[in-house]
């Protein structure tokens, strides 16, 4: 499940600075297990994992050296990937709150909607509409995206590699433990 949006940007703004996305890997119970940050120019692959996934990994083993979470693989194996946060499991499947940096709209963190907010006043609220992406090119044009997208843009967005970086798959980046689901 991928959430993709376009930023307000000058026409001469490079394509890679015009979009942001988060992608979820959904468990068999319909709840997100892993969230990936996509669409910024960092070389770092930033992941968020569910409490269910982290707790299952922690039952099997401790976090590797210099890592905070049991679900992370060893730093030497995946130096360009990290788990930024364990997200609490909400009472029902839903998307997270997405926090953006004011200066460049870079995604700074994700939080479960069931978690306390990290601020008191919203400087701005944006409303959105969820649409299926049966035809990605058409959907992008409908929401004001650019016409000059390259095939590599679409390949990265659809890539099974985490964060669209074309690197290793999730099972390499994370130490998976099969969570016990109700």
N, C-alpha and C positions, 0 to 999 in steps of 0.2 A: 504494500500500500504506500503510495508516494503522494506527498503534498508538495505542489510546485506553485511558486508565485513569482511575478515580475515586479521589479522595483521601478519607482519613478527615477528616470535617469536621462541625461542629455542624449541626443541621437548619436553623438560621437563617443559615447561611453562603450567600452569593450563589452562584448557579449557575456563574458564570464563574470562581469560585475553587475549584470542586469537581472540575474535570477537567483533564487534560493530554493532549497528543497529539503525536506526531511523524508526519510523512508523508514517504514516500520516492517519488521518481520513479525508476523502474527502467529501466535501459538494455536494449537488445536482447539482451545477453548474460546478463541476469538479475541483474546487479550494480547496487546503488544508485548513481545519479549525483548526486542532490540530496536532502538531508534538510531538512525545514521544521519549525520549532518552532511548535506550535499550543497554544492553551488556557491562555495566561496573559494578563494584562491589559496587557501592554506594547503600545504603538502601533508598536513597531519590529518589522519582519519579519526574523527571524534565520534564515539559511540556512547549511547546511554542504554543501560540494561534494566530489566524489570527486577523488582525485589524477588520475585519467584525464581528467576534464573540465577541471580547472585546467591540466594540462600541455598539452592540446590548445589551450586558449585562449591560453596563454603562447607557444606556437609562432607564433601569428598576430600578437599585439600585447602590449604592456606593460600593466600595470594603469593605469587612469585616475588622474589627479591626486587625491591624498588618499584613495586606495583601496589596499588591500594585495594584492589578487588580480586576475589578468588576467580572470577570468570575471565580475567585477563590472562593472556599468554605471556610468556617470559619476555622481558624487555629486549633482549638480544634477538629474539625471533621476529618481533614486530615493533621495531623502534618508532615507526611512523604512525602507530595506532594506539589509542588509549581510551579507556572508559572514563568519562568525565564525571558521571554520577550514576547512582542506583536510583531508579525512579520507583516510588511507591506504587503498588498495584491499586488502581481505583476500584470503586464499587461496580463499575460497568465499563466496557471497552469504549474509549474515546481518545481523541487526540490530545496532545499536551499543550500547555501554554508555551509559546515560543517567545523568548526574549531576544530583542535585536539591539545592537549597538546604535546609538543615535547618529554617530558620525558616518558610518558606512553600511549600516543595516546588516552587518555580519551577525550571524546567530551566535549569541553569547551563552545561552543555556536553554535547556528544556526542563519543564517541571510538570509533574502530574497535576491535573486540575484539582485533585484532592489535597494537594500540599498548600501550605500558607504562601501567600504572594510574597515577592521580594521587594515590593514597593507599596506606597500608600496611594499615590495619585498616578493615573495614567496620563502621560503627556499627549497621547493620541490613541484613538481606537480605530482599527480598520476592520470592516466587516468583509466577509468572504462567502463565496458560494462553492460548495463541493460539486465537482463535475466528474463524470467518468472520462477516462482518457482513451476511449476506443480508437480515436484518430488523434494522435498527439499533435501533429502539425496543425490540424484544423482547430483544436482546442486552444493552442498557444495563440493563434491569430485572433480567435474570438475574445481572448482576454487582454489583447493589446500587446502581445509579444512581438518580437521582430520577425521580419520575413527572411532574413539572411542567416538562418541557423545552419550550421554545418552537420554533416553526417556524424562527426565525432561527438558533437553535443548530444545527439539522440543516442548514440552508442553508450556514452558515459551515463546518461540518465537511466538507460535500460540495463546497464551492466549488472551482473550478479555480484561483482566485486564491491566490497564495502566502500561507501562514500563516492562511488563512481570513479575511483582512481585507477581502475584496471589492475589492481594488485591482487593479493591472495584472497581467497574466499573467507567467509565468516568463521568457518570451523578452524581455520588456521589462526585467525586473529584472537579468537576467544577459546578458552578451555571449557567446552560444553559439558555440562552434566544434565542428564535428562530430568527436567523438573517433574515432580509428582503433581499432576493436575487433578482437580476434583472431578 
